[in-house]
Amino acid sequence: MKLRSALLTLAGTFVALTAGAQGPPSSPAQRDAVLAQMDKASEQFHSARADFVWDYFQAVVKETSTQTGPIYFEREAKGTQMGAVVLDAQGRKNRVLQYKDGLLRFYDVPNNQVRLLKAGSNQAQYESVLTLGFGGSGKDLALAWNITDLGPETLTDSGQPVKTEKLDLVSKDPEVVKMFTHVTIWVDPVRGVSLRQVFDTPSHDRRTAT
């Protein structure tokens, strides 16, 4: 499996929420303050678990497909690992995905097949996308992405309002830009987790992770 298709499959995820009020665009000083909050949260981050909804819009056919299931992120000495279970319409396991120690595993449950993909020299690319907005520091985010702060926005997480910062990201890696022209995340800088992500591709496809 090629890097592009692997990252398109795995880009984004997370807890159920709805959008609320959005404030005006923020200044560079506010962006830096948010990144500093993420630095502090990163020091305390150990793990996160949630249920996700992935909506994938295909521009050519103008159709949206949806996948759901649980996901987790855990920080270890070697880096952050993640895993997800994609459920079918009956709530049964359809696919199991795991990224750990630079190895990406895809388990096709109905066909009992496993595909392995080593990140190798692309490990930085994998981790910049797969673990985006989960426990990473503001410094690391700024190293990998050009960041535009689009201002605060309140989302609802399990019925409770959560104040997030909406950040538009353009990768500094040309190979990632070939896959995603930009990524928009709604990050809770206090907890160091992103509650929503939108990945836009050069072909105008869009994957929204909630």
N, C-alpha and C positions, 0 to 999 in steps of 0.2 A: 504494500500500500504506500502510495507516495505521500510526501509531507503535506501537500496541499489538501488532498482528500481526507487525510487523517485529522488535520486541524479544523477543516470545515465540519467534520463529523462531531468533533469534541468542543468546538468553540462555545464557551459560555455555559450558564445554568442558573438555579437557585430558588429562594423561598417565594411563596405566593404573595403577591402584593398588587396594588393598583396605584396609578399615578395620581398626584394631587396638585397642590399649588406650586408653581414655578416662579422663582424670583428673577430679578434682573441679572445679566451677566456680571461676573465678579472681576475684580481687579487682579493684577499679578500678585499683589500683596496678599489678597484673600486666597489665591491659589497656593501660594507658599505656606500660608497658615494651615491649609487643609493637608498639604503634604507633610508638614511637621506633625500634625495630629496622627497621620498614618504611620509616621516613624515611631511614635510613642506606642500606638496600638500594636504595631508589628512586634515589639519587644515582648508583649504579653500573649501573642497569638499562639495557640497550640493546635486547635482543630475547629472544624465547623461542619455541621451536617444539616441537610435541608431536603425539601422536595422541590423538584424543578419542573418547569414547563418550557420546552423548546419549540418555538414556532419558526419554521423555515419557509420563507417566501421565495419561490422560483419565478424570476421575472419573465422568462420566455413563455411559460404556460400560464402565468398569472394565477398560480395556485399556492396554497399554504398547507403544509403538513405539520402535524403536532405530535410531539413525543413527551412522555412524562415518566417520572420515577424518582428515586432517592439518589443523593449525591453526598460525597464527603471529601474533605480536605484535611490532611494531617501534616504537620511539620516534623521533620526528622533531622538528624545531624547532616544527612546528605542532601537535604532540600525538602521541598514540599511535594507530597504525593497526593493523587486524587483518584477517585473511582466513582462510577455511576452505574446504575442498573436501569435499562430502558425497558418499560413494560409494554405489553401489547394491549389491545382494546379490552381484553378480559382481565387485565391486571396481573398477567403472568409474565415471568422473566422472558424477555426476547433477546436482549443483548446485555453483556456485562463488559464494562470498559474500565481499564486501570492504567494509570501512569505512575511508575515507581522506578527510581534509580536509572533514569534514562531509557526505560523500556516501556513501550506502549502495547497493551494487550487488548485485543478485541475477541470476545467469546460469543459466537453465534449459537445461542442455546438450542433452537429447534433443529439445527443441522449438526450440533455437537462439533463445531469447528472453532479452532483458535488461530488467530493471526497475530504475529508478533512484529513489531517495528522498533528498531533501535534508533534512538535520537542521534547518537554519535556526535558529529560536529554541529548538528542542528539542535542540540539540547537547549541552548539559550533561547532559540526561537520557540521550541515547544513550551518551555516553562513561562515565557513571556505571555503566551496566549492561554494555556491550559489552567494556570493558577492565577490568572489576572484578577486583581481585586480581592484576593483572599490571603491576608496575612503579610503581603508584601509591603515593604517600606515605601515612603514617598520618594526617598532617594533612588531606590531601585526603579521605581516607576518612571522617574524623570530621566534615568539613564537609558531606558529602552524606548521611551515614547516622547514625542512632542505633545505637550499638554495645553489645551485651551479650557479654562474654567468657564462653564456656561451658567454658573450660578447655583444657588440652593434650590432644592425641590423636595417637597414632603411626599413620601410614599407611605403606604399602609402595609404593615407587616403583621399578619395574624390579628387584624382588627385594631392594631395600635399604630399611631402616626410615628414615622421615623424621619428625622431630618437628614437628608443626603445632600451630597454635592455632585452635580452633573458635570462630568469631565469628558471632553472629546479628545481622543488619542489618535495620533498618527505615528506609526512605528518608525524608528530610526534605521531599521533593517530593511533594505530594498527588497529582499526576498519576502518578507512579511507583507510589505505594501502590495506586492503582486497578488497576494491572497485576500487582503483586507485593506481597502482604501483608507478606512478609519474605523475606530471602535468607540462607542459611547457607553460609559458606565455611570451608574448611580451608586456612589460609594458612601457608606456610613463610616466616616473617618474615626469615630470614637471606638467602634468595634473592629475596624479594619476589615470589613467585608463589603462586597458589592451586592446590591439587591436586584439589580437589573443590568443587562448588557445587550447592546445591539451591535452586530458585526455586519458591515457593508462590504460587498465584494466589487471588483471592477466590472463584473457582468450585471451588476445591479440586483443580485440576489441579496437577501437579508435574513440573518438568523437572530432572533430575539430570544434571549434567555431570561426567564423570570423565576 
